[in-house]
Amino acid sequence: MKFLPTAIDGAFIVEVEPWVDERGLFARTFCAETFAAQGLVSSYPQCSVSVNNSRGTLRGMHYQIAPQAEAKLVRATRGSVFDVAVDLRPDSPSYLQWASVELSAERRNAFAIPEGCAHGFLTLEHGCELIYHLSSNYAPDLARGVRWDDPLFAIDWPFAPVVIGERDATYPSYVRR
Ligand SMILES: Cc1cn([C@H]2C[C@H](O)[C@@H](COP(=O)(O)OP(=O)(O)O[C@H]3O[C@H](C)C(=O)[C@H](O)[C@H]3O)O2)c(=O)[nH]c1=O
C-alpha cells in the first residue's frame, strides 16, 4: 500500500499495490501494523456499506463527537465518487481545510480520515457503492453534521448535488471555535 498525504493533517489517500497475474490481481487493502506505523487508526470495529442509485447523490458532511468520534477508512466498491473530508479540529494545523480524492472501484483506492473530521461524498455516476471501516460504533446521539456548501470551507465540488437528503440540505453554518 502507498500512503499519500493530503491537505488535512493525518488524512491519507491509500493506494493499493496489486500483484497481477494471468488470473487477475490480488492487493492488500488494510494492515493494522502498517496503518499504525503510518500514524493511522488500526482498529475498525464496525463496517458499513452505502448504496447510491443516482449520479449526483450527496451524503454528508457527517462526523460523531467524543466520546465516540470516528476515524474512517472509506473506499468505493462500485462506481466512483468525489470524496471529501473537512478538518474540524481547532488544534489542528489544517483546521477548516478540506481535502478530496476521487475514490473508484477501478482504482481500488481509499481515504483514511482521522477523528474530528467531517466526511461526505458526491457520486460521479449511477450505482455507486462505498464500504466504510469505522473506528467507533454508531452513536446517533453523538452524530453531527456541517453544510456541504458552507462558505467557510468553500469545498470545490465538481457539480451541485442532484439528490440530497433533507437533513444534509439543512445543516446550520459552522461557527469557528
Ligand atoms: C451512519 C449509520 C447509519 N445507521 C442507520 C441510521 C439511519 O436509520 C440509516 C441511514 O443513516 P444515515 O442517513 O445517517 O446514512 P448516511 O447519510 O449515509 O450517513 C453516512 O454518510 C456519511 C457520508 C458518513 O461519512 C457516515 O459514515 C455516515 O454518516 O442507517 C446505522 O445504523 N449505522 C450507521 O453507522
The ligand as a Gaussian input file, in Angstrom:
#p B3LYP/6-31G(d) Opt

LIG

0 1
 C      -24.232000       6.061000       9.653000
 C      -25.097000       4.955000      10.200000
 C      -26.461000       4.950000       9.989000
 N      -27.218000       3.939000      10.510000
 C      -28.666000       3.966000      10.250000
 C      -29.358000       5.217000      10.716000
 C      -30.373000       5.505000       9.666000
 O      -31.603000       4.878000      10.016000
 C      -29.846000       4.835000       8.416000
 C      -29.297000       5.824000       7.426000
 O      -28.367000       6.629000       8.136000
 P      -27.839000       7.977000       7.516000
 O      -28.962000       8.656000       6.772000
 O      -27.160000       8.738000       8.624000
 O      -26.744000       7.471000       6.474000
 P      -25.711000       8.408000       5.682000
 O      -26.338000       9.741000       5.385000
 O      -25.213000       7.600000       4.561000
 O      -24.549000       8.649000       6.715000
 C      -23.207000       8.251000       6.450000
 O      -22.732000       9.044000       5.413000
 C      -21.648000       9.909000       5.681000
 C      -21.087000      10.404000       4.375000
 C      -20.615000       9.341000       6.588000
 O      -19.418000       9.608000       6.495000
 C      -21.056000       8.493000       7.696000
 O      -20.443000       7.221000       7.654000
 C      -22.493000       8.330000       7.778000
 O      -22.948000       9.451000       8.493000
 O      -28.834000       3.936000       8.838000
 C      -26.676000       2.917000      11.246000
 O      -27.384000       2.031000      11.733000
 N      -25.315000       2.906000      11.456000
 C      -24.511000       3.899000      10.965000
 O      -23.284000       3.854000      11.190000

